[in-house]
Amino acid sequence: MSFPIDQVTAVVLAGGFGTRIKHLLRNLPKPMAPVAGRPFIEWVIRYLARQGIRRAILSTGHLADTIASHFVTQPVPGIQVTCAQETTPLGTAGGFLNAARSATERPPAWLVLNGDSLAFLDLAALTSRLSQSQNIAAIAGLEVLDASRYGTLASDSQGQLTAFAEKRPGRGVINAGIYLLRHQALSCFPQKVPLSFETDVFPWFLTRKFPVATHIVSAPFLDIGTPESLPQAGEFVTANAPQFITPDPPRP
């Protein structure tokens, strides 16, 4: 079964504490870090809107009101943004489930991504990896020269996920933190709290032999989670301006 990208609902994970850059942000949650005149997470939403996503839920936690108050005015045209706050830390997959359960509609598939990173994939191509009837989910992988900061993905000759590997230096395919899940997959998650995609859900899928596709690309990528990478964000956004819905010009 295939489906158009505008039927997919995105859940953006924005509940972390950002401990490594907390001293640089004062009283802001990490996804609200100012970048090129706007919160970083707004650029994530502008990228989703450019790709054709029409609904997004922000999974919030730490300083949730700061994020919610920014998006209450719906600053990005063409996409409806709502927030779902977790009152206790639920983990990446737990936060996603909390957000998905807050939705009034049940889309055929859910896109999950992080509010503190950007990878410019063609999301329609990612949905095509899920169109094969046997796949319960698809996960994006990025080819990088140095995989030392991230977990890596292993896949077979058909592009099916076979393992999550540990962080290791050198060239590799890293987990981009971008997942596409059929709605039916949510009932297959392990029952525990907190719940992590990386250490719980996808390993559980593999042990249960639920087929998961990989979609491996080379694409511009930035994670703002370190003191070294955060200052690069403004130049990164500016250099990739065509990837975003263009902000309205300031009013005189």
N, C-alpha and C positions, 0 to 999 in steps of 0.2 A: 504494500500500500504506500503510495506517495501522497504528499500534501504540500501545498504552497507555503512559503515561509511566513506569510502574513497570518496563517492559522496557528503558528507557534507562539506560546507565551514564554517570555524570558523571565528568569529569576536571577537577580544580581545579588551576590553575597557581599554584604556591607556591614557585617556585625563584629569584625575583629577589633582588637585593641591597638594594633599598630605599635607595639612596644619598641621596635627598633628605631622608629622615627618620631616617637611621641614628643621628644624634646624639641623637635622642629615645628610642631603643629600647635603648640599651646593647648587651647581648649577645643580643638577640632578632631573629629574622627578621621582616620587615615583616608577614606574615600573622598572626603571633603577638602583635601589639600588643594590650595589655590594653584591652578595651572593655566597659563595663557588667559587669565582673566576670568576663569570659571572653575568651579570645583571639578576635580578630576573625574568623579563619577558622572558628572553631566556629559563629559566627553564620551564616556562609555555608552550612555543613553543615546547620544547623537550618532554614534557609530551604529548602534542597533537600528535606529530609525532609518539611516541611510541604507541598511541592508534589507529593510522591508518589514522589520518587526513592528507590530502595532500595539502590543501590550507588554508591560514590564512590571514586575513586583520587586521591590527592594527589600531584601531580608536584612533587617537592622538589629542592632543590639546596643553597643557602646555609643553613648551620646546620640541615640536614635532621633530625638526631637530635632536636632540640628539638621539632619538629613531630610526628615519629613517636612520641616518648615520651608526648605529650599524648593522642594518639588510640589508643594501645595498649589503653586501658581501654574503648574504644567509648563515649564519653560522651553520644552522641546516640541516643536510642531509635529503632528503626525503619529505620536505615540502617547498612550495613556499610561501614566506612572502612578502606582500606589505603593504603600509601605506595609510590611508585616513585621512587627517587633517581636523578638524573642526576649522573654523576661529572665531566663537563665541560659547560660551558654549551651547550645544544642549541637555544636559541631557543624561542619559544612553541609552534610547531608541532612542533619536534623533541622538546620535553619531553612534549607530548601523545602523540606516537607511541611514545616510550619507555614511557609509562604504559600505553597501550593494549596494547602487546606484552607487558606483564607480567601481563595479565589472563588468567585461565583460561577465561573465557567470552567469546563473541563476540556482543554485543548487536546488534539491528538498527540501532541508532543510538547515537551518542556525543554527549553534551552537554559542551561545553567552556566554562569560565568562569574568572575570575580570583579568586585568594584574597585580594586586597586591595581589592575593590570589591563593592558590592551594588546590584543593580537589580531591583526587585520586579515581574518579569514573570509572567504566567500561562504556565507552561512547557507546559501542555497545548495552549494556543493556538499556541505556537511549533511543536510537533510537527505540528499540522494544516497548517502551511505546507510541511512536508516530505512530506505525504501525496500531493501531486501527483506522479505517477510520474516526471516528467522532472527534478525537482529533486534534485541531488546533495547540497545543503546548504541550510541556512537560517541567516540572520544577523540578530540583533536590533539594531534601531536605536532610539535615544531622541531624541525631539524636545526640544531645549533652546533657551533664549534666547541663550546664548553658547557657541559651539562652538570657541572659540579654543584650548582645551587639548587637543582631541581631533581625530583624523581623522574625516572625515564620509563618509556614504554617499550614493550617487546611485542611483536606481532608475527604471524606466520605469512606464508607466501600469498595468501588470499587477503591479507590486510586485517585479519581477525586478531583481537587482543589475546595474548597468551600470558602476560605477566606485567606487574608493576615492579620495576627494579629500583634499587637504592640509588641515592645520589652518587655519581662517579665523575671524575674529571675526564676531559676529552670530548670528542665529537659524539653526539647521540641524538636521540629523539626524546624530547622532554614532554611531560604532561603540560599542556597549555592551560589546564583548568577550565576547559570549555567542553561541556557535555550536552548531548541531546538524548533525551529519554522518552520512549513511548509512555503515554499516560499509564498504561497497564503495568509498566515496570515498577511504579511506586508501591504496588501491593507485594512486590518481591523483595523489598528492602529488609535487611535483618532488623529484628525488634530489639533495639537497645538505645540508650541515651547516655552521653552524647553519641552522635553517629557521624562518621567521616566517610566521604566518598573514597578517599585514597586508601585508607587502611581498613575500612569495613565493607562498603557497598560493592566496589568493583572486585576486590578479592572474593567476596561472597558470591557474586555472579559467576566468577571463574570456577569456583569449587562446585557450584551447582550446574555448571556447563550451560549457563545462559549466554548465548552468543552476543559478543560486543564487537562492533566494527571500530577500526581506527581510520582516521582521516589525517594523513601526514602531509604537511606542507612546509614550505619555507616562506616566512612572512615577517614583516616588521613586528617587533614585540618589545613591550616595556612593562616591568613590574616596579612600582614606585616604593616598594617596601623597605628600602635601605637608604641610609644617608648618602650613599654614592649615587643611587639611581634616581631619587626624587628630583635633584636639580636638573636632570636630563629631560624631565617630562615636558617642559614648555617647548623646547626645541623639537622634541618628538612629535607633539601635537601639531605644531606649526608646519613641520616638514610633511606631515601626512594629512593636510587639510582636506583633500578631496574625499577622504574616508568618512567625513562627518556631514550631517545636516548643518548647513551654514547658519551660525547665529544671526539673529536680526541685528542690524546696525543700531548703535545707541541712539536714543532719542535726543534731539537738541534741547 
